[in-house]
């Protein structure tokens, strides 16, 4: 590998780590500085580096920025209407004691098959917050389980774009990849839950004050939180954090949902929220997005068009592609939330105020996510990812480890799991015959290897950690740790698949 490109990668990553952990500057600035530094050290012209930054920021915002803003707004309406709280009560009652992390991981894995994990996480995070609010503990555990459950199917199960592209490049059987990816997911879900349960209580006290207040409510002199030993401790400072225990050690939550609607005017009916009604603004967008994915796949198959090739959609597929676009689907969800969940006596001023609060909380998340995309684009345009992939392909390794390690190193180098698995597939495709592995096994290696160590140059890292309220080392221990745990867990599965497939 070119030493100049290696130095660019090391210095860029080092700059992020130092700025985020050792200075008063935030992650948005750190990512932009790292992007500039990486481009300059790699030898790219100044104008090209700046163009890569703006292109990466813009493309990331086009893909996820609007969705984050709409998702946060939808979450705010679910919160203030009492819908999220009603869902949490029904969820906990249906699942029983101590099973919430399993439910979050399973829900995340299911939702992320047809929905981008960034969008799905934004949509489902209010549910994790409401469960934690009612249990008065365990938000970090739930948030990590939800996020990593989504990571599993996003990387392993078509019709997500990465696995689809890998199957096409390598000529792997798509049905076989779906089945194998689902098996991998089922085996790895316990790894997700186990790590989340282990690290969540350790990081609960590290949640930033603003997020902690949003999840558990403001801490007052008369409020109590559950300590790591399962004892209630009085909190006298609004910056004090709560340490969580396992869910069963908390007090029984109250039966009535917490609502910010205030007292209804005289003569108005009391506002009561059912779980079914509360789920509607979440369910409809998800179903629309799923319908778009399924209809497109069926339409492509009917026309004999391979994934990635251009095709002319049928009328029904075109309509579903429009209403099933995440932006349109979430717009529909917000309209439903405002006009179905909120009582008629809610004023326009109240709704505008809540949406303004949502926009304020989404602003920094959007900026940081875009900066992560900019850094990843610089790494791609300077050729760092390609250089890493070519270097590992030249090593003398067992066949199945070649695509696995290519995807691993490219993921670390540039952040995008989808790009990592596609790069690994492109490099591996000419080598499959000589490696002595089937295209399906090579595809599994590409997909599984791309899950490793999500960190600063991954936009999803910032989505999860900012919504969870983790910074610095706590973010690395929580999110980077759990993604590395499932990557390690997938390695023996890949080796086993190479022996039997």
NUTOR-106280 format. One record per residue (C-alpha): residue in one letter; x negated, y, z negated. Coordinates in steps of 0.001 Angstrom, whole numbers, plus 500000, padded with zeros to 6 digits. Layout:
<rs>
aXYZ ...
</rs>
This chain:
<rs>
x500000500000500000 x498790503506500841 x497192504943497683 x498531508390498502 x502115507121498555 x501501505158495361 x500153508292493667 x503192510251494859 x505528507672493337 x503658507493490024 x503349511277489647 x506993511855490560 x508285509354488033 x505801510578485438 x506971514165485921 x510581513183485220 x509641511257482101 x507485514067480704 x509947516861481492 x513003515024480158 x511338513698477015 x508782516393476136 x510062519793477287 x513112521999476803 x514099521624480459 x516978519347481384 x517240516444483794 x518528518596486666 x515320520646486707 x513177517550486113 x514582515758489144 x514069518735491430 x510473519243490194 x509774515531490707 x511196515657494222 x508937518580495131 x505866516996493523 x506443513625495191 x506855515182498622 x503756517330498321 x501516514507497051 x502813512177499783 x501589514716502324 x504936515752503769 x505228519293505156 x506803521779502780 x509764522412505077 x510425518661505387 x510396518230501604 x512886521045501139 x515066519633503901 x514998516189502264 x516045517702498932 x518972519598500412 x520024516649502575 x519855514230499635 x521729516585497341 x524371517292499955 x524926513682500987 x525207512581497354 x527680515330496585 x529681514463499677 x529876510862498546 x530549511267494832 x530688514953493774 x534357515534494598 x535261512147493159 x533552512978489856 x535415516273489609 x538774514674490385 x538113511728488105 x537234513941485155 x540381515986485765 x542494512812485858 x540843511623482652 x541675514918480938 x545373514630481801 x545384511014480591 x543824512197477345 x546036515175476545 x549260513412477549 x548562510514475195 x548502508062478135 x544924506918477588 x545652506375473918 x548783504364474714 x546761502224477110 x544112501681474455 x546710500518471916 x548236498069474386 x544805496876475510 x543569496175471992 x546845494520470982 x546833492219474028 x543212491157473745 x542934490748470022 x540178491582467608 x536522491962468705 x537123491274472414 x537040494823473746 x533485494625475206 x534450491487477131 x537498493281478463 x535430496295479531 x532793494175481301 x535432492060483046 x537497495077484050 x534408496813485404 x533383493761487414 x536853493430488933 x537299497113489759 x533849497481491357 x534420494808494010 x536491497125496202 x535597500467494574 x532196502179494413 x530938501796490867 x530442505584490534 x534110506220491310 x535341503228489325 x533376504243486249 x534775507759486322 x538301506364486636 x537977503745483871 x535807505626481346 x538801507337479663 x540064503885478654 x536758503044476959 x536891506384475152 x540428505846473953 x539679502363472602 x536635503708470758 x538655506648469433 x541301504381467992 x538741501989466524 x536602504906465272 x533466503081466483 x531729501322469334 x531904503781472234 x528348503108473437 x528964499352473440 x532147499760475503 x530644502295477909 x527580500159478637 x529664496995479078 x531995498794481496 x529154500327483519 x527085497157483817 x530109495008484601 x530561497286487598 x526877496950488480 x527204493171488797 x529818493051491520 x528571496231493208 x525270494437493853 x526418490849494275 x529903490586495779 x531062491769499227 x532947493821500386 x530723496361498665 x528527497941501379 x525127496628500244 x525927492891500188 x527897493245503432 x524908494827505165 x522536492211503754 x524724489373505053 x524784490954508495 x521030491587508654 x520068488107507478 x522871486246509230 x524137484821505929 x527594483308505692 x529813486015504230 x532216483645502507 x529322481803500907 x527841485070499674 x531181486098498142 x531521482794496295 x527890482745495139 x528105486387494063 x531215485665491997 x529469482725490322 x526449484915489520 x528802487542488088 x530619485079485819 x527314483756484476 x525874487253483908 x528888488828482159 x527831487249478803 x524410488870479273 x526127492236479718 x528295491817476626 x525459490431474515 x523095493291475299 x525833495917474868 x526803494483471466 x523154494398470402 x522044497858471497 x525336499778471203 x525387500124467390 x521712501138467450 x522449504012469846 x525806505186468495 x524081507772466301 x522238509103469379 x525371510172471267 x525145513922471923 x527481516047469766 x529692517249472623 x530465513746473873 x530889512453470341 x533447515174469675 x535289514329472907 x535443510632472004 x536049510646468252 x537315514196467720 x535545516976465828 x533920515922462572 x535248517786459533 x534488517728455854 x537434515391455286 x536826513006458175 x534966509761457910 x533156507525460326 x532019503963460150 x528377503529459242 x526086500812460451 x526751498916457221 x530506499076457728 x531024501666454957 x532916504909455411 x530753507980454892 x531943511568454633 x530665513925457313 x530100517543456369 x528249518737459462 x529674518868462997 x526384517625464415 x526344514462462323 x526679511251464344 x528522508106463425 x526858504727463391 x529150501968464600 x529686498432463497 x531379495608465313 x534971496460466094 x536585494351463419 x534964496330460594 x536855499536461256 x540099500710459752 x543366499869461507 x544168502677463942 x547351504685463556 x550323503623465599 x551217506972467139 x549032508226469987 x547068511434469549 x548381514098471943 x547307517653472705 x550730518637474024 x551745520344470829 x555246520589469357 x558050520438471927 x560373523458472130 x563648523338470253 x566150521088471991 x563538519267474066 x563234515506473834 x560233514104471974 x557453513014474310 x556724509291474019 x554282507511476286 x554455503853477314 x551370501930478384 x552966500986481709 x553734504583482595 x550309505701481376 x548578503168483623 x550369504356486768 x548006507253487677 x545061504850487317 x546642501875489058 x547878503697492142 x544458505130493167 x542775501783492552 x545378499909494609 x545076502417497448 x541285502059497525 x541571498256497429 x544154498318500217 x541782500420502341 x538926497944501824 x541016494848502538 x542772496344505558 x539495497467507108 x537903494035506625 x540935492266508125 x541108494701511029 x537390494318511802 x537717490534511726 x540774490586513983 x538885492702516540 x535697490642516196 x533661493688515138 x530657492995512922 x530111494972509726 x528214498178510422 x529270498392514094 x531642501090515278 x535222500107515861 x538587501698516553 x540907501043513608 x544501500063514147 x547256502447513119 x547906500719509786 x544188500468509001 x543715504157509838 x546563505211507547 x545237503074504689 x541720504392505334 x543054507898504755 x545171507323501647 x542615504822500324 x539701507219500527 x538577507813496895 x539104511572497202 x542682511264498532 x543525508417496171 x542390510414493131 x544288513485494337 x547407511328494403 x546526510080490922 x546242513619489558 x549591514628491052 x551183511570489453 x549488512315486135 x550676515920486022 x554257515260487122 x554853511828485557 x552843511853482334 x553306515436481164 x556722516445479804 x558780519031481653 x558204521659478977 x554443521675479712 x553541525087481116 x551423525836484151 x548990527696481903 x548456524614479743 x547721522417482757 x545350525010484246 x543534525254480927 x543073521497480685 x541830521264484285 x539399524126483611 x538026522251480620 x537603519175482806 x535776521187485467 x533391522593482856 x532518519148481525 x532061517750485054 x529743520537486249 x526465519324484757 x527219515697485625 x527731516700489259 x524507518738489400 x522373516016487856 x523907513346490068 x523130515443493138 x519557516053491996 x519083512313491574 x520221511865495154 x517761514547496273 x514842512789494571 x515830509464496115 x516021511060499562 x512497512474499232 x511213509024498267 x512914507521501309 x511828510195503783 x508183510107502666 x508058506348503303 x507410505254499724 x510195502662499733 x509095501152503042 x505466500989501911 x506406499148498715 x508488496632500644 x505771495889503192 x503147495458500466 x505110492861498508 x506024490961501694 x502323490339502306 x501823488539498962 x501643484742498684 x504764483916496639 x507475481225496504 x509876481958499327 x512899483106497326 x510829485560495270 x509816487562498342 x513223489215498960 x513856489369495206 x510637491292494479 x510888493490497563 x514330494628496428 x513035495057492877 x510109497289493789 x512049499317496342 x514801499900493766 x512258501180491248 x510644503320493918 x513684505131495245 x516676504469492985 x519425503288495320 x520408499653494868 x522120499607498261 x519043500969500013 x516836498538498086 x518767495452499159 x519077496640502749 x515330497387502890 x514553493977501405 x516817492271503940 x515234494162506841 x511707493231505749 x512661489630504940 x514741488855508048 x511758487993510315 x510200485925507509 x513156483708506496 x512164480741508645 x508584480754507387 x509643481170503745 x511583477910503808 x514822479377502442 x518302479717503873 x519729483120504880 x522253482820502025 x519504482344499424 x517524485232500913 x520650487415500676 x521144486495497022 x517507487363496333 x517915490781497965 x521123491541496074 x520006490303492654 x516592491940492819 x518151495341493456 x519811495460490008 x516577496141488098 x515883499075485755 x518326501773486797 x516714505026485678 x516133508680486577 x516169508389490383 x519483506498490441 x522583508687490643 x524634506029488818 x522185506268485893 x523231509884485422 x526940509145485805 x526847506468483093 x524463508155480660 x526109511585480860 x529586510164480332 x528225507994477504 x526360510919475944 x522890509356475891 x519704511298476591 x516003510540476835 x514780507341475229 x518308506398474149 x519445506475477789 x516533504264478815 x517148501779475989 x520837501620476736 x521378501803480480 x517932500976481899 x517695498146479375 x521039496535480179 x520451496630483945 x517036495054483453 x518615492372481245 x521012491305484011 x518148491427486527 x516155489045484348 x519226486867483881 x519681486652487644 x516139485349488280 x516773481748487150 x520061481816489054 x518228482800492231 x515656480035491691 x518456477532491084 x520272478674494212 x517113478160496254 x516970474551495042 x520580473643495822 x521651475843498769 
</rs>
